[in-house]
Amino acid sequence: DGGITQSPKYLFRKEGQNVTLSCEQNLNHDAMYWYRQDPGQGLRLIYYSQIVNDFQKGDIAEGYSVSREKKESFPLTVTSAQKNPTAFYLCASSIEGWGRYGNQPQHFGDGTRLSIL
Amino acid sequence: DQQVKQNSPSLSVQEGRISILNCDYTNSMFDYFLWYKKYPAEGPTFLISISSIKDKNEDGRFTVFLNKSAKHLSLHIVPSQPGDSAVYFCAASEGGSEKLVFGKGTKLTVNP
């Protein structure tokens, strides 16, 4: 089945450590996104990528880094510079990022919950 | 500054009745609006969307209404079912932008 796979579902990090969250999609989507959700809050955009080897900062990129070496993969690294990393992280993808097919919805993975030990 | 607002944190309805979830926005450049449904510990699931050139879009039990002059949209679920109990997020984007702006969500509870 086509979809977006995020792993692991739960992740624990010690203070001062970097940690990488995985996101893989087999939908052949061009665009991929990372969001953060905090309790009682909406989703906030961290980074997005419209094409391989290119990505853009979202609204809350500080303390995070990404790479897009393959179309199907968009890993997110939460660095030690992120002061409040405990949150639910969601990866999404959409068919393409330039509106050539009109507006297209983003589809989400099931998330990774990151906690600080 | 919150550009997409869902002013009701929660809503409770009886099974079989209509559920109406509301969303207001402040950015007049938004031209694409979406509703997502989210269960705990899962990712949001796309439900329905509407372009600003329309004022209504319907998909089965779900209908979204857009009032551009009031900068308001609503999601109607008829009839409501217990399985509809979830958090519903409204989202918007402008001019082909990749950036979706989300509201904080409304928790819907449908009582049997």
Boltz contact constraints between the chains, C-beta under 6 A:
constraints:
  - contact:
      token1: [A, 41]
      token2: [B, 104]
      max_distance: 6.0
  - contact:
      token1: [A, 42]
      token2: [B, 102]
      max_distance: 6.0
  - contact:
      token1: [A, 42]
      token2: [B, 103]
      max_distance: 6.0
  - contact:
      token1: [A, 42]
      token2: [B, 104]
      max_distance: 6.0
  - contact:
      token1: [A, 43]
      token2: [B, 102]
      max_distance: 6.0
  - contact:
      token1: [A, 45]
      token2: [B, 99]
      max_distance: 6.0
  - contact:
      token1: [A, 48]
      token2: [B, 98]
      max_distance: 6.0
  - contact:
      token1: [A, 90]
      token2: [B, 43]
      max_distance: 6.0
  - contact:
      token1: [A, 97]
      token2: [B, 98]
      max_distance: 6.0
  - contact:
      token1: [A, 99]
      token2: [B, 96]
      max_distance: 6.0
  - contact:
      token1: [A, 103]
      token2: [B, 32]
      max_distance: 6.0
  - contact:
      token1: [A, 105]
      token2: [B, 34]
      max_distance: 6.0
  - contact:
      token1: [A, 105]
      token2: [B, 46]
      max_distance: 6.0
  - contact:
      token1: [A, 105]
      token2: [B, 49]
      max_distance: 6.0
  - contact:
      token1: [A, 108]
      token2: [B, 43]
      max_distance: 6.0
  - contact:
      token1: [A, 108]
      token2: [B, 44]
      max_distance: 6.0
  - contact:
      token1: [A, 109]
      token2: [B, 43]
      max_distance: 6.0
  - contact:
      token1: [A, 110]
      token2: [B, 42]
      max_distance: 6.0
  - contact:
      token1: [A, 110]
      token2: [B, 43]
      max_distance: 6.0
  - contact:
      token1: [A, 111]
      token2: [B, 43]
      max_distance: 6.0
